């Protein structure tokens, strides 16, 4: 599996998975982290934001950057 991820197709797959998974987490409402840590949330411009939303933002950003690099080659 790791050897496949070194290929162009593998990198593209990881980029798409990170982008779509991150987008999913971005729109998910705050929940307990890993089902045992308490959920935390705060309000940003009237929207409740939690740990999975922050992780979703980071994953989406990384995935989009990887997609731009993959398609730019």
VENZIGI-V491129 format. One record per pair of residues at least 4 apart in sequence whose C-alpha atoms are under 7 Angstrom apart, sorted by the first residue. I is the first residue (numbers start at 1). J is the second residue. If there is no record, write none. Layout:
BEGIN
i:I j:J
i:I j:J
END
This chain:
BEGIN
i:1 j:5
i:2 j:6
i:4 j:10
i:5 j:10
i:5 j:11
i:6 j:10
i:6 j:11
i:7 j:11
i:8 j:12
i:9 j:13
i:10 j:14
i:11 j:15
i:12 j:16
i:12 j:67
i:12 j:70
i:13 j:17
i:14 j:18
i:15 j:19
i:15 j:63
i:15 j:66
i:15 j:67
i:16 j:20
i:16 j:63
i:17 j:21
i:18 j:22
i:18 j:59
i:18 j:60
i:18 j:63
i:19 j:23
i:19 j:59
i:19 j:60
i:19 j:63
i:19 j:64
i:20 j:24
i:21 j:25
i:22 j:26
i:22 j:56
i:22 j:57
i:22 j:59
i:22 j:60
i:23 j:27
i:23 j:56
i:23 j:60
i:24 j:28
i:25 j:52
i:25 j:53
i:25 j:56
i:26 j:52
i:26 j:53
i:26 j:56
i:26 j:57
i:28 j:53
i:30 j:39
i:30 j:41
i:30 j:49
i:30 j:50
i:30 j:51
i:30 j:52
i:31 j:39
i:32 j:36
i:32 j:37
i:32 j:38
i:32 j:39
i:33 j:37
i:33 j:38
i:33 j:39
i:40 j:50
i:40 j:51
i:41 j:48
i:41 j:49
i:41 j:50
i:42 j:48
i:42 j:49
i:42 j:50
i:43 j:47
i:43 j:48
i:43 j:49
i:44 j:48
i:44 j:49
i:49 j:53
i:50 j:54
i:51 j:55
i:52 j:56
i:53 j:57
i:54 j:58
i:55 j:59
i:56 j:60
i:57 j:61
i:58 j:62
i:59 j:63
i:60 j:64
i:61 j:65
i:62 j:66
i:63 j:67
i:64 j:68
i:65 j:69
i:66 j:70
i:67 j:71
i:68 j:72
i:69 j:73
END
